[in-house]
Amino acid sequence: MLKRNCIIIVIIVLLVFLTTILVSANLTITRNLIGVIGDFDFEFWRESRGEGSMTVFRDGTFECSWEDADVILFRTGKKMGNPGGRRTSNVFYHEELGDIKISYAADFHPDGNSYLCVYGWTVDPLVEFYIIESWGSWHPTGDDHMGTVKLDGGTYDIYVTMRVEEASINGTQTFPQFWSVRTDRRTEGAISVSEHFKLWEDKGMEMGKMFEVAFCVEGINSSGEADVYKHLLTIGEETYGEGTHFTEQTGADINPVVIFVAAIGVLIIGAVVYSYVKKP
């Protein structure tokens, strides 16, 4: 009986250890990659020049840095049309998904041109969209100024820009960019994403079906660093994210190979303990 209890205790301890590793695992990325961590899709995308690094946490928050990059984007959110990098036809208009909101907080330190923003795409029609909360050395504008709106305690300029034969989620295409650009910078707050969509549509800016909505840091011909330490994403009745992360309280950066090795180690230790207590 004592031996059996010892086995049970050891197995429970080992399972708790392995679960802790899995729950606390973060992912550090230094190359173009689409994936899933926790309830969030993430993407690191760099066009060509420069270097970058992104550490993604399971609660949708992330840290990033970049050096002499031409165009680089770091983001977490929901890829309705491309979850985990796998294409799907499971896309809907934003009205069908329900109210979309993002609550965020970030330390944002760009050296040059950069955006702290909501970012995403629609399909049918193809549209790239931005809701800019803060920026670096250049206040973004667009080809056509569609007016201003007051929302979420601030004023936003609305722009449309046409991208001709440029990179997109569907290869090289010609498509519009829709912009809401806050007139005063902020790095913390709540964004009524669906309200921006409705205001755009009121101005004749046609949105398609939601392919992606994410919170994003983008660098353009710049260097910098950012820590998005709060990211709550609400889509309809569902809210994703756990609030605020504190770097010193998170787990170490762990990749899948380490997790696999830890699991094998747990099995080996369990087998050794079992063989030991089994002896008369």
Secondary structure, DSSP 4 states (H G I P E B T S, - for coil): -HHHHHHHHHHHHHHHHHHHHHHH-BEEE-S-EEEEETTEEEEEEE-SSSEEEEEE-TTS-EEEEEEEEEEEEEEEEE-TTSGGG---S----HHHH--EEEEEEEEEEEEEEEEEEEEEEEETTTEEEEEEEEESSS----SEEEEEEEETTEEEEEEEEEEEEEEETTEEEEEEEEEEEESS--SEEEE-HHHHHHHHHHTT----EEEEEEEEEEEEEEEEEEEEEEEEEEETTEEE--SB--GGGSPPB--HHHHHHHHHHHHHHHHHHHHHHH--
